[in-house]
Amino acid sequence: MDVNRNNIEDNTELRARGNWNEIKGQAKQKWGQLTDDDLDYQEGQQDEWFGRMQEKTGETLSDIKSWFQRTF
């Protein structure tokens, strides 16, 4: 199910919240230009967050979402 309609399954999203610090570290290793502020995720602001990720990394939205889904 995808309650937030963000194209990420809810189970994946819940696992991500539990491991968020670890995942943030992995994201910073992959995309060295990211800061903790860039990775600060606020509930209900997925579009802004993904936009910030695209801007900072130069990656497509699809590539970013795929990376996070593989990382979980």
C-alpha positions in Angstrom: 0.0 0.0 0.0 1.1 3.6 -0.6 -0.9 5.8 1.8 1.3 8.9 1.1 1.0 8.4 -2.6 4.8 8.9 -3.0 5.4 5.8 -5.1 7.2 4.1 -2.1 5.5 1.2 -0.4 4.5 1.9 3.2 6.5 -1.1 4.5 9.6 0.3 2.8 8.9 3.7 4.2 8.5 2.3 7.8 11.7 0.4 7.5 13.4 3.5 6.3 12.3 5.5 9.3 13.8 2.9 11.6 17.1 2.9 9.8 17.2 6.6 8.8 20.5 7.5 10.4 22.2 4.6 8.7 20.6 5.4 5.4 21.5 9.1 5.7 25.2 8.1 6.1 25.0 5.8 3.1 23.4 8.7 1.0 26.1 11.0 2.1 28.7 8.5 1.0 27.0 8.0 -2.4 26.4 11.8 -2.9 29.2 13.5 -1.0 27.7 17.0 -1.5 24.7 16.2 0.7 24.5 17.6 4.2 22.4 16.7 7.2 20.1 19.7 6.3 19.6 18.3 2.8 18.6 15.0 4.2 16.2 16.5 6.8 12.9 14.9 5.9 9.7 16.5 7.1 6.4 14.5 7.0 4.2 15.8 4.2 7.0 17.5 2.3 8.1 14.6 0.0 7.9 16.7 -3.2 10.2 19.4 -1.8 12.5 16.8 -0.3 12.9 14.9 -3.5 13.3 18.2 -5.4 16.1 19.2 -3.1 17.7 15.8 -3.6 17.5 16.1 -7.4 19.0 19.6 -7.3 21.9 18.6 -5.1 22.7 15.3 -6.7 21.9 16.0 -10.4 20.1 12.6 -10.4 16.6 12.0 -11.8 13.7 11.5 -9.4 13.4 7.9 -10.6 17.1 7.2 -9.9 16.9 8.7 -6.4 13.8 6.7 -5.5 15.3 3.5 -6.9 18.4 4.0 -4.8 16.4 4.5 -1.6 14.3 1.4 -2.4 17.4 -0.7 -3.0 19.0 0.6 0.1 16.2 -0.5 2.4 
